[in-house]
Amino acid sequence: MKTLRSLISAVVLCLCSVASAGELVQNGGFEVSGFNHWTGSAVLDSVNNFVGGSSAVGITPYAGAKQASFANSTPEVISQSLSTTVNGSETISFALADLSGINTDYVKVYFGGTPSSSTVTGGTLLATISNTGSGYNTYSYHATATSGSTILSFVITNPSGSWALDAVSVFESAGAVVPAVPEPSTLTLACVACFSGLGHAALRRRKVKLVA
């Protein structure tokens, strides 16, 4: 019976996968080659937006040696596609500084949806942030992933000055074991192994009875 339980457990484990965990954002501190791993209209606008240190941006980076600066007068989008786990628990955090302190400046943060050059369609609007005051402020939100790929987006506009963004993070907590969809060949081999084990266990019990 102990052997039988072990065989069944092995088959179940073969047909399941464990949800991933850890940091999902790449280059969240903009330390590696500027906007590397990020996409969107804000990234393409090299006239108003750039990555630099304190002397270039006018404020000390929240973490590391670099930060992103945005001085676009109309809404622009910076996004990154993340490899998420379905039903994964995500913690989204970042540091943001409004260098102008004017109420017409804002940043909208979306988890999911489809970004365009100036907005995001669908997804979850996590926050609309305006006039944060002097210096960096940190923000943290929670969301649940609904697919294996989720886009994190910031819609940024600052007609009066500039925003500074740093330390962007999406951390996925360890999930429970979730069913995986096996290939037909894998399922066949698993079934063969299981039934072979069942037959072997039954044969052993029969031999023990005959010897007794």
Secondary structure, 3 states (H helix, E strand, C coil): CHHHHHHHHHHHHHCEEECCCEECCCCCCCCCCCCCCCECHHHHCCCCEEEECHHHHCCCCCCCCCEEEECCCCCEEEEEEEECCCCCEEEEEEEEEECCCCCCCEEEEEECCEECCCCEECCEEEEEECCCCCCCEEEEEEEECCCCEEEEEEEEECCCCCEEEEEEEEEECCCCEEECCCCHHHHHHHHHHHHHHHHHHHHHHHHHHHHC
